């Protein structure tokens, strides 16, 4: 009986532990070209992350966790975003509960980012093609050079890099950030591509 009680308590503890940790989810993403990214985005802006917090929400499938990321918009590159924009991402941590979505971009207060936001209705990730729709604005303290890096921290040397897979970065340390696009260069190409797409859709 004592052995049964110990086994029962162990199973109960295990069940409680599993109830605190949500199952991991994964996203399937097709890497877009730069032109596709610009064309399909409803809003593109550069901004600074001012707040990140997670909340529990009720869904038809049960309880879930969402992370709310607020940006102070510095420059609108496509569309007309509000001065502050809050985006909602599936996953996060609330108390002892953790919901991890593989491939989901994560943010921290103070980060400067260029983001490509898709149409409303995507309940998983508001960014186009997940990490392909997020670019870091970085400052190289050694050279004073400001540059753009991809989701995996690899310097963005060309808009052709947008379509490359976002594998775990192993070469960023050996890649010279001085060859990367500056934020001004990248933003100018976004605006130019937006205007080009607008001309093509006109009758």
TITOR-576330 format. One record per atom (N, C-alpha, C): residue number from 1; atom name; x, y, z. Coordinates in steps of 0.001 Angstrom, whole numbers. Layout:
REM residues N
  roke  lummi        x        y        z
   NUM     CA        X        Y        Z
...
This chain:
REM residues 203
  roke  lummi        x        y        z
     1      N      822    -1204        0
     1     CA        0        0        0
     1      C      862     1261        0
     2      N     1968     1209      815
     2     CA     2868     2369      859
     2      C     3492     2606     -503
     3      N     3874     1486    -1196
     3     CA     4469     1630    -2519
     3      C     3476     2228    -3485
     4      N     2209     1788    -3385
     4     CA     1173     2325    -4261
     4      C      973     3807    -3994
     5      N      980     4203    -2711
     5     CA      776     5610    -2369
     5      C     1902     6462    -2910
     6      N     3157     5937    -2794
     6     CA     4278     6706    -3333
     6      C     4161     6845    -4839
     7      N     3745     5770    -5522
     7     CA     3587     5811    -6975
     7      C     2479     6772    -7366
     8      N     1398     6765    -6597
     8     CA      277     7656    -6896
     8      C      694     9109    -6731
     9      N     1456     9377    -5625
     9     CA     1907    10752    -5414
     9      C     2851    11191    -6525
    10      N     3709    10267    -7000
    10     CA     4658    10601    -8072
    10      C     3927    10923    -9365
    11      N     2897    10096    -9677
    11     CA     2128    10339   -10891
    11      C     1349    11643   -10795
    12      N      840    11952    -9604
    12     CA      102    13196    -9420
    12      C     1035    14393    -9594
    13      N     2250    14281    -9030
    13     CA     3218    15370    -9172
    13      C     3604    15559   -10627
    14      N     3788    14442   -11344
    14     CA     4139    14518   -12752
    14      C     3021    15168   -13545
    15      N     1786    14817   -13234
    15     CA      656    15416   -13939
    15      C      578    16908   -13707
    16      N      832    17336   -12459
    16     CA      820    18769   -12165
    16      C     1923    19486   -12917
    17      N     3107    18842   -12994
    17     CA     4224    19463   -13706
    17      C     3893    19619   -15175
    18      N     3317    18589   -15782
    18     CA     2987    18657   -17199
    18      C     1902    19689   -17466
    19      N     1026    19898   -16503
    19     CA      -34    20895   -16702
    19      C      507    22313   -16660
    20      N     1708    22490   -16053
    20     CA     2299    23821   -15970
    20      C     3083    24190   -17207
    21      N     3482    23189   -17985
    21     CA     4296    23440   -19165
    21      C     3487    23089   -20404
    22      N     3180    24079   -21231
    22     CA     2386    23839   -22435
    22      C     3218    23104   -23465
    23      N     2548    22367   -24310
    23     CA     3259    21635   -25359
    23      C     3921    22589   -26326
    24      N     5068    22167   -26839
    24     CA     5782    23001   -27805
    24      C     5062    22971   -29146
    25      N     5077    24076   -29842
    25     CA     4480    24188   -31162
    25      C     5580    24572   -32142
    26      N     5319    24368   -33406
    26     CA     6293    24745   -34424
    26      C     5569    25399   -35589
    27      N     6266    26293   -36286
    27     CA     5713    26961   -37455
    27      C     6411    26461   -38697
    28      N     5647    26343   -39772
    28     CA     6218    26003   -41070
    28      C     6206    27276   -41912
    29      N     7398    27740   -42308
    29     CA     7523    29020   -42993
    29      C     8270    28842   -44302
    30      N     7748    29456   -45364
    30     CA     8440    29487   -46653
    30      C     9128    30845   -46770
    31      N    10439    30814   -46994
    31     CA    11202    32061   -47074
    31      C    10774    32868   -48300
    32      N    10388    34129   -48113
    32     CA     9983    34968   -49249
    32      C    11184    35673   -49862
    33      N    11017    36183   -51053
    33     CA    12014    37087   -51611
    33      C    11796    38470   -50990
    34      N    12734    39354   -51189
    34     CA    12590    40706   -50666
    34      C    11361    41386   -51272
    35      N    11184    41262   -52597
    35     CA    10031    41892   -53257
    35      C     8714    41338   -52721
    36      N     8654    40026   -52480
    36     CA     7441    39424   -51933
    36      C     7165    39946   -50522
    37      N     8228    40082   -49741
    37     CA     8086    40568   -48368
    37      C     7501    41976   -48350
    38      N     8030    42839   -49198
    38     CA     7546    44220   -49250
    38      C     6123    44266   -49787
    39      N     5850    43505   -50840
    39     CA     4534    43551   -51473
    39      C     3441    43028   -50541
    40      N     3720    41960   -49802
    40     CA     2686    41333   -48977
    40      C     2493    42017   -47625
    41      N     3445    42835   -47202
    41     CA     3315    43514   -45910
    41      C     2252    44606   -45985
    42      N     1433    44705   -44961
    42     CA      479    45806   -44880
    42      C     1129    47022   -44217
    43      N     2085    46758   -43323
    43     CA     2791    47817   -42610
    43      C     4251    47419   -42440
    44      N     5134    48380   -42669
    44     CA     6564    48179   -42403
    44      C     7046    49403   -41643
    45      N     7766    49187   -40548
    45     CA     8287    50329   -39798
    45      C     9553    49949   -39040
    46      N    10320    51013   -38703
    46     CA    11443    50853   -37775
    46      C    10998    51383   -36424
    47      N    11275    50628   -35376
    47     CA    10856    51060   -34052
    47      C    11702    50464   -32953
    48      N    11523    50999   -31756
    48     CA    12223    50514   -30565
    48      C    11230    49793   -29667
    49      N    11616    48633   -29172
    49     CA    10757    47856   -28278
    49      C    10717    48550   -26911
    50      N     9506    48895   -26456
    50     CA     9351    49591   -25178
    50      C     8713    48721   -24104
    51      N     8077    47629   -24497
    51     CA     7438    46758   -23493
    51      C     7243    45364   -24072
    52      N     7489    44351   -23235
    52     CA     7247    42960   -23602
    52      C     6625    42270   -22394
    53      N     5426    41722   -22551
    53     CA     4846    40948   -21456
    53      C     3895    39893   -22017
    54      N     3730    38822   -21260
    54     CA     2899    37697   -21697
    54      C     1632    37618   -20862
    55      N      565    37148   -21505
    55     CA     -730    37027   -20841
    55      C    -1359    35680   -21206
    56      N    -2248    35219   -20343
    56     CA    -3014    34005   -20611
    56      C    -4328    34382   -21282
    57      N    -4669    33668   -22337
    57     CA    -5908    33950   -23068
    57      C    -6694    32656   -23244
    58      N    -8000    32796   -23346
    58     CA    -8869    31648   -23618
    58      C    -9111    31541   -25111
    59      N    -8992    30339   -25645
    59     CA    -9240    30076   -27056
    59      C   -10208    28902   -27174
    60      N   -10793    28683   -28352
    60     CA   -11678    27519   -28521
    60      C   -10972    26197   -28238
    61      N    -9642    26193   -28355
    61     CA    -8871    24980   -28103
    61      C    -8418    24866   -26644
    62      N    -8716    25886   -25839
    62     CA    -8298    25879   -24444
    62      C    -7437    27091   -24126
    63      N    -6828    27061   -22955
    63     CA    -6010    28180   -22515
    63      C    -4694    28226   -23291
    64      N    -4256    29444   -23627
    64     CA    -2996    29625   -24347
    64      C    -2295    30856   -23788
    65      N    -1058    31047   -24214
    65     CA     -275    32202   -23783
    65      C      100    33019   -25007
    66      N      -20    34334   -24888
    66     CA      393    35236   -25953
    66      C     1349    36274   -25371
    67      N     2322    36674   -26182
    67     CA     3266    37707   -25769
    67      C     2986    38981   -26548
    68      N     2803    40073   -25829
    68     CA     2499    41371   -26422
    68      C     3773    42207   -26452
    69      N     4142    42647   -27657
    69     CA     5362    43427   -27855
    69      C     4960    44814   -28355
    70      N     5349    45849   -27611
    70     CA     5001    47221   -27977
    70      C     6225    47941   -28529
    71      N     6015    48620   -29653
    71     CA     7071    49384   -30320
    71      C     6750    50866   -30292
    72      N     7760    51684   -30092
    72     CA     7666    53113   -30367
    72      C     8157    53300   -31795
    73      N     7254    53696   -32674
    73     CA     7600    53777   -34093
    73      C     8513    54977   -34335
    74      N     9646    54726   -34976
    74     CA    10595    55786   -35315
    74      C    10404    56266   -36755
    75      N    10080    55326   -37644
    75     CA     9913    55706   -39047
    75      C     8982    54716   -39736
    76      N     7952    55221   -40387
    76     CA     7045    54386   -41168
    76      C     7628    54208   -42565
    77      N     7712    52955   -43023
    77     CA     8280    52651   -44333
    77      C     7219    52188   -45325
    78      N     6114    51695   -44797
    78     CA     4959    51337   -45625
    78      C     3730    51375   -44728
    79      N     2647    51916   -45248
    79     CA     1448    52045   -44444
    79      C     1533    53229   -43506
    80      N      572    53305   -42594
    80     CA      498    54433   -41655
    80      C      306    53914   -40236
    81      N     1360    53372   -39645
    81     CA     1234    52850   -38280
    81      C     1044    53969   -37265
    82      N      414    53648   -36134
    82     CA      276    54580   -35032
    82      C     1649    54837   -34399
    83      N     1775    55913   -33612
    83     CA     3068    56173   -32947
    83      C     3542    55017   -32085
    84      N     2589    54288   -31483
    84     CA     2906    53071   -30745
    84      C     2127    51912   -31345
    85      N     2811    50808   -31560
    85     CA     2189    49617   -32150
    85      C     2452    48427   -31237
    86      N     1405    47681   -30905
    86     CA     1549    46462   -30106
    86      C     1193    45259   -30967
    87      N     2117    44321   -31054
    87     CA     1916    43088   -31821
    87      C     1792    41905   -30865
    88      N      936    40965   -31225
    88     CA      644    39815   -30370
    88      C     1175    38533   -30995
    89      N     2031    37828   -30244
    89     CA     2669    36599   -30719
    89      C     2215    35417   -29860
    90      N     1964    34287   -30508
    90     CA     1608    33085   -29763
    90      C     2825    32589   -28991
    91      N     2609    32218   -27723
    91     CA     3692    31692   -26904
    91      C     4163    32685   -25865
    92      N     4960    32198   -24925
    92     CA     5491    33037   -23866
    92      C     5470    32301   -22540
    93      N     5680    33048   -21480
    93     CA     5730    32463   -20134
    93      C     4925    33313   -19181
    94      N     4015    32663   -18444
    94     CA     3219    33314   -17408
    94      C     3342    32468   -16150
    95      N     4004    33004   -15139
    95     CA     4223    32223   -13931
    95      C     5072    30993   -14234
    96      N     4567    29832   -13866
    96     CA     5285    28579   -14117
    96      C     4920    27959   -15467
    97      N     3969    28562   -16157
    97     CA     3544    28012   -17450
    97      C     4402    28582   -18565
    98      N     4845    27718   -19444
    98     CA     5684    28139   -20565
    98      C     5146    27523   -21850
    99      N     4896    28357   -22845
    99     CA     4421    27892   -24140
    99      C     5451    28309   -25184
   100      N     6156    27341   -25718
   100     CA     7249    27621   -26649
   100      C     6824    27290   -28072
   101      N     6997    28248   -28975
   101     CA     6696    28038   -30391
   101      C     8008    28091   -31154
   102      N     8410    26964   -31716
   102     CA     9674    26894   -32428
   102      C     9664    27838   -33629
   103      N    10701    28653   -33753
   103     CA    10801    29576   -34870
   103      C    10147    30919   -34641
   104      N     9523    31112   -33463
   104     CA     8857    32381   -33186
   104      C     9875    33442   -32766
   105      N     9881    34609   -33405
   105     CA    10784    35678   -32973
   105      C    10484    36095   -31535
   106      N    11536    36401   -30781
   106     CA    11376    36912   -29427
   106      C    12038    38289   -29339
   107      N    11562    39108   -28404
   107     CA    11995    40494   -28321
   107      C    12364    40862   -26894
   108      N    13155    41938   -26776
   108     CA    13529    42473   -25468
   108      C    13442    43991   -25531
   109      N    13108    44589   -24410
   109     CA    12991    46044   -24338
   109      C    14324    46688   -24723
   110      N    14240    47736   -25545
   110     CA    15429    48451   -25973
   110      C    15920    48065   -27354
   111      N    15471    46925   -27863
   111     CA    15903    46511   -29199
   111      C    15300    47435   -30255
   112      N    16100    47740   -31270
   112     CA    15618    48511   -32422
   112      C    15441    47536   -33579
   113      N    14282    47581   -34216
   113     CA    13928    46580   -35215
   113      C    13248    47221   -36418
   114      N    13404    46583   -37565
   114     CA    12599    46874   -38746
   114      C    11705    45658   -38941
   115      N    10380    45869   -38910
   115     CA     9451    44740   -38965
   115      C     8472    44893   -40123
   116      N     8151    43744   -40720
   116     CA     7189    43649   -41815
   116      C     5954    42945   -41256
   117      N     4866    43695   -41114
   117     CA     3657    43174   -40491
   117      C     2670    42747   -41573
   118      N     2097    41559   -41394
   118     CA     1139    41049   -42363
   118      C     -274    41505   -42063
   119      N    -1209    41007   -42845
   119     CA    -2612    41363   -42656
   119      C    -3118    40815   -41332
   120      N    -4089    41508   -40740
   120     CA    -4682    41037   -39488
   120      C    -5352    39687   -39712
   121      N    -5351    38872   -38669
   121     CA    -5992    37571   -38765
   121      C    -5056    36412   -38535
   122      N    -3750    36650   -38604
   122     CA    -2801    35584   -38309
   122      C    -2697    35464   -36795
   123      N    -3249    34402   -36250
   123     CA    -3318    34244   -34800
   123      C    -2032    33698   -34202
   124      N    -1063    33340   -35037
   124     CA      190    32775   -34540
   124      C     1273    33840   -34471
   125      N     1592    34447   -35619
   125     CA     2655    35444   -35681
   125      C     2235    36584   -36601
   126      N     2274    37820   -36126
   126     CA     1844    38952   -36966
   126      C     2873    39347   -38020
   127      N     4109    38854   -37904
   127     CA     5138    39203   -38869
   127      C     5071    38279   -40074
   128      N     5319    38819   -41252
   128     CA     5330    38006   -42460
   128      C     6471    36994   -42397
   129      N     6138    35741   -42625
   129     CA     7135    34670   -42648
   129      C     7974    34642   -41375
   130      N     7337    34982   -40265
   130     CA     7967    34911   -38937
   130      C     9293    35673   -38910
   131      N    10407    34990   -38681
   131     CA    11702    35653   -38554
   131      C    12179    36346   -39807
   132      N    11640    35968   -40961
   132     CA    12016    36651   -42203
   132      C    11424    38061   -42264
   133      N    10485    38352   -41374
   133     CA     9864    39669   -41349
   133      C    10388    40560   -40228
   134      N    11559    40201   -39672
   134     CA    12134    40971   -38556
   134      C    13639    41163   -38775
   135      N    14098    42422   -38666
   135     CA    15512    42744   -38893
   135      C    16013    43665   -37780
   136      N    17136    43267   -37172
   136     CA    17730    44053   -36098
   136      C    18464    45268   -36670
   137      N    18367    46386   -35985
   137     CA    19219    47540   -36285
   137      C    20306    47551   -35214
   138      N    21536    47314   -35638
   138     CA    22648    47131   -34703
   138      C    23684    48237   -34858
   139      N    24444    48431   -33790
   139     CA    25525    49417   -33795
   139      C    26811    48703   -33402
   140      N    27785    48710   -34303
   140     CA    29091    48106   -34033
   140      C    29917    49092   -33216
   141      N    30137    48761   -31932
   141     CA    30824    49701   -31046
   141      C    32295    49880   -31423
   142      N    32864    48893   -32102
   142     CA    34271    48989   -32478
   142      C    34483    49943   -33656
   143      N    33573    49889   -34609
   143     CA    33731    50700   -35821
   143      C    32810    51913   -35858
   144      N    31782    51920   -34989
   144     CA    30795    52996   -35032
   144      C    29818    52833   -36182
   145      N    29868    51671   -36848
   145     CA    29052    51410   -38032
   145      C    27681    50878   -37617
   146      N    26613    51508   -38100
   146     CA    25264    51004   -37873
   146      C    24877    50105   -39038
   147      N    24350    48933   -38727
   147     CA    24041    47980   -39779
   147      C    22777    47193   -39442
   148      N    22286    46458   -40444
   148     CA    21089    45639   -40289
   148      C    21498    44175   -40223
   149      N    20892    43446   -39285
   149     CA    21159    42009   -39139
   149      C    19850    41239   -39230
   150      N    19953    39998   -39650
   150     CA    18772    39143   -39778
   150      C    18353    38599   -38411
   151      N    17268    37862   -38395
   151     CA    16744    37262   -37168
   151      C    17795    36399   -36462
   152      N    18653    35720   -37247
   152     CA    19685    34859   -36656
   152      C    20984    35613   -36383
   153      N    20909    36949   -36414
   153     CA    22032    37846   -36092
   153      C    23089    37952   -37181
   154      N    22880    37315   -38326
   154     CA    23811    37447   -39441
   154      C    23629    38803   -40107
   155      N    24701    39570   -40320
   155     CA    24568    40860   -41013
   155      C    23905    40696   -42376
   156      N    22973    41594   -42689
   156     CA    22267    41573   -43972
   156      C    23119    42304   -44997
   157      N    23763    41568   -45890
   157     CA    24668    42183   -46861
   157      C    23978    42549   -48162
   158      N    22785    41984   -48396
   158     CA    22045    42229   -49627
   158      C    20587    41886   -49387
   159      N    19691    42498   -50139
   159     CA    18277    42129   -50012
   159      C    18039    40695   -50489
   160      N    18983    40134   -51251
   160     CA    18868    38733   -51646
   160      C    18957    37808   -50432
   161      N    19583    38277   -49346
   161     CA    19720    37466   -48139
   161      C    18371    37150   -47500
   162      N    17359    37970   -47800
   162     CA    16034    37778   -47205
   162      C    15511    36370   -47473
   163      N    15785    35837   -48653
   163     CA    15243    34536   -49053
   163      C    16073    33358   -48547
   164      N    17184    33632   -47876
   164     CA    18022    32536   -47378
   164      C    17411    31926   -46123
   165      N    17660    30629   -45878
   165     CA    17114    29987   -44672
   165      C    17635    30657   -43408
   166      N    16798    30661   -42386
   166     CA    17192    31236   -41097
   166      C    17680    30125   -40180
   167      N    18803    29545   -40518
   167     CA    19373    28499   -39688
   167      C    20105    29139   -38525
   168      N    20398    28338   -37500
   168     CA    21172    28851   -36369
   168      C    22478    29420   -36899
   169      N    22785    30631   -36500
   169     CA    23936    31324   -37067
   169      C    25247    30783   -36520
   170      N    26136    30410   -37433
   170     CA    27458    29944   -37026
   170      C    28555    30808   -37604
   171      N    28179    31767   -38462
   171     CA    29198    32545   -39158
   171      C    29159    34026   -38844
   172      N    28242    34442   -37949
   172     CA    28098    35878   -37695
   172      C    29381    36493   -37166
   173      N    30091    35745   -36325
   173     CA    31303    36306   -35729
   173      C    32373    36568   -36773
   174      N    32367    35756   -37840
   174     CA    33391    35907   -38863
   174      C    32932    36799   -40014
   175      N    31658    37218   -39993
   175     CA    31132    38082   -41037
   175      C    31346    39532   -40647
   176      N    31989    40291   -41513
   176     CA    32302    41682   -41219
   176      C    31041    42525   -41334
   177      N    30630    43159   -40235
   177     CA    29414    43962   -40253
   177      C    29563    45182   -41152
   178      N    30819    45557   -41469
   178     CA    31032    46725   -42336
   178      C    30513    46484   -43746
   179      N    30323    45222   -44131
   179     CA    29795    44911   -45462
   179      C    28269    44850   -45471
   180      N    27661    44971   -44310
   180     CA    26205    44869   -44219
   180      C    25540    46167   -44664
   181      N    24265    46059   -45019
   181     CA    23479    47246   -45346
   181      C    23263    48083   -44093
   182      N    23352    49395   -44228
   182     CA    22970    50265   -43122
   182      C    21447    50316   -43058
   183      N    20937    50822   -41944
   183     CA    19482    50933   -41836
   183      C    18936    51883   -42903
   184      N    19660    52964   -43189
   184     CA    19206    53897   -44227
   184      C    19164    53218   -45595
   185      N    20173    52416   -45908
   185     CA    20205    51725   -47202
   185      C    19055    50732   -47318
   186      N    18844    49954   -46257
   186     CA    17773    48962   -46281
   186      C    16414    49643   -46371
   187      N    16223    50702   -45606
   187     CA    14948    51406   -45615
   187      C    14673    52067   -46963
   188      N    15714    52605   -47590
   188     CA    15549    53212   -48912
   188      C    15097    52159   -49924
   189      N    15649    50955   -49834
   189     CA    15248    49885   -50760
   189      C    13817    49433   -50499
   190      N    13406    49446   -49244
   190     CA    12015    49096   -48918
   190      C    11060    50122   -49524
   191      N    11356    51397   -49336
   191     CA    10493    52460   -49863
   191      C    10453    52422   -51389
   192      N    11616    52198   -52010
   192     CA    11676    52119   -53472
   192      C    10845    50947   -53983
   193      N    10948    49792   -53311
   193     CA    10178    48613   -53726
   193      C     8686    48845   -53518
   194      N     8323    49551   -52453
   194     CA     6906    49855   -52193
   194      C     6329    50722   -53301
   195      N     7087    51724   -53710
   195     CA     6622    52600   -54793
   195      C     6529    51845   -56107
   196      N     7478    50944   -56342
   196     CA     7438    50138   -57558
   196      C     6224    49242   -57600
   197      N     5869    48632   -56442
   197     CA     4681    47784   -56379
   197      C     3423    48604   -56599
   198      N     3408    49843   -56078
   198     CA     2227    50703   -56250
   198      C     2002    51046   -57724
   199      N     3081    51312   -58440
   199     CA     2957    51630   -59865
   199      C     2452    50433   -60666
   200      N     2880    49217   -60237
   200     CA     2475    48024   -60996
   200      C      996    47712   -60828
   201      N      391    48065   -59684
   201     CA    -1018    47724   -59467
   201      C    -1954    48786   -60035
   202      N    -1444    49915   -60453
   202     CA    -2303    50944   -61032
   202      C    -2790    50515   -62415
   203      N    -4078    50808   -62753
   203     CA    -4614    50403   -64064
   203      C    -3977    51188   -65194
